[in-house]
Amino acid sequence: MTGDIEEVAHRYTLYTAIGAVVIATVWHTGYDLTVTVTGWESFRWPLLAAAAWVAYTAIGAVAALSLLRTFAGPAKARELAVAVLVLDVAVIVSCRPQDLIGPIDWGWGSVGWLGVMLLWNRPRWRAEAIAFLSANAGIMLVAMIATGTVDRVSLAKYLMVIVGSVTLQLGYMVGCHTLRVRAEDAALLARRLAADDAWRESAQRIHADRLRRYEAIREVAESMLKQLADGADPGDSRVRGDCTAGAMRLRRLITEREEVPDELVSALREHIDAAERRQVLVTAPPFGERLPALPDGVREDLLRAPVAALDGARTRARVTVSAMSAMVSVAVVADNDDLPVSPDPVREPSGVVVTYQRQGGEVWVNSIWQGP
Amino acid sequence: MGQQHLAGPVTGPVTVALVEDHQVVVDGVRSWFGTHSQVELVAQGPTIESVRGTPADVLLLDLNLNGTMVIDRVAELCAGGQRVIVFSEHEEPETVRAVLDAGASAFIGKGRATRDSCLETILEVAADRPSMTPPMAQAIATDEGPHRPQLSDKERAALLFWFQSMSKASVAARMGIKERTVRQYIDRARVKYAAAGRPAPTKEKLLICAIQDGLLQPDEVTVYTSLAARTPPDRG
């Protein structure tokens, strides 16, 4: 169940992360590389610009690998983000002051995408992304002030690039996050609807089953009342026995409370019903709330011996189920003369332990499963 | 048994008030008490209010009164020191634990109660002795709540086997111990449960009696330690 949601979340995280990797790669090769090569002569220190490009590529590769493997930025994202800002400064330094706001100064408009990759899907990605992009904008502004590039046109260009790139980078992160959250919500809703359907179906099954048993008990009660009206002797032990059996079945129906059938309880109820149809007096205290999920084969091993005791009960049986989060105990006490009993506990491969005891014409069969 | 208790022992017949809205059950209980000289039904009515004002050693309370569950009234009834025994067909462990936590002295399941077991429980509760009925055994053995008692494996097994088997003798045979030891495990579990749950005047009496009878040591029970601190045995 939780796996579904995690899978949806992972799928959306992965594909949106791949989107960020593609954007950064296209930008870095299509624009950054092009202007570095074509503007080689214009740089003050072209080798520094080239080294920055290579460093950007290396950090980008680390971030992309981490995204594809863990759906999140690398563990040392903060340190790498600082390194990215350093190479941002390197590109600025490699340019002549008059080219600071020109096309060859590719760093400040491009590093934002690397930041997106590094900070992807981290717990505090919003705050970290805003800090990173602000630092990038701040570095560029300081460089402009230091080089005296503060004319109207340069400032307008600065604002346009900063606002444009920050909007795109932050917008992409927020948009993808929203998409993922919505997808998780949708998966959760679908799961709840499916659970509701399953619950409704189970409740209907229980209701139908109860109506069927009420119908059966009504027939028995009608026949009893008719016998009494026709003069059956209430002192007759057979008549009293029938009345007691009917009253017990009614009481059990009234106190049954589970809303979703447990398979173990359902199987037991079938055998209890069958025993009652054979006029066996069955007592079964309410089984309590839902039982723990049982590993394969445990239910069968838990039921086999107690059910055999119940099926062979001559006149009376008591069925009890006790459960904890990692323990289920099923017991039947019955006047069963034919059940072969083992003097020693029987240990099933599933871990269920079955014990038998005979005392005063009754057999007590108890099977217990203890979870890990 | 037969020792003088600190908690005001009941002298003479045990008086019982019954809160039950089904006349057939009232008549049944009355007939159970009819031939027993030690127990006397002194008040009876279909609501809690209808028996209020009549002093009784034990209040026998049906949980479902005219279609309303009165689990949340148990604590209020026990708060004044009234011994309350719940008498109900709602034997689910969760319900049993709820009423025991609220301070009830015992829970008798209508489904399996007999005259003898019912009278035995009433007499034990009136004497502030540990009383353990089958639904209580299951509820305490399967308790996984944060304030559950620290039961030993044998105490827990004895409770569960007793609930699920036919008799204490069969539990003794199953565990390879004496029946007396089975009783001791069960009684100790009851007292530990009382100590672990919410403190109530009736539980305190039970603890005092259990310690007097040597069923357990004061330092085994945290709640009792605070009681013992008020009257240390070596002073005076």
Interface residues (C-beta under 8 A of the other chain):
Chain A: R251 I254 T255 R257 T283 P285 P286 G288 E289 R318 T320 S322 A323 M324 S325 M327 S329 A331 V333 T355 Q357 Q359 G360 E362 W364 N366
Chain B: E89 H90 E91 E92 P93 E94 G109 G111 R112 P134 P135 Q138 A141 T142 E144 L160 F161 F163 Q164 S165 M166 S167 A169 S170 A173 R174
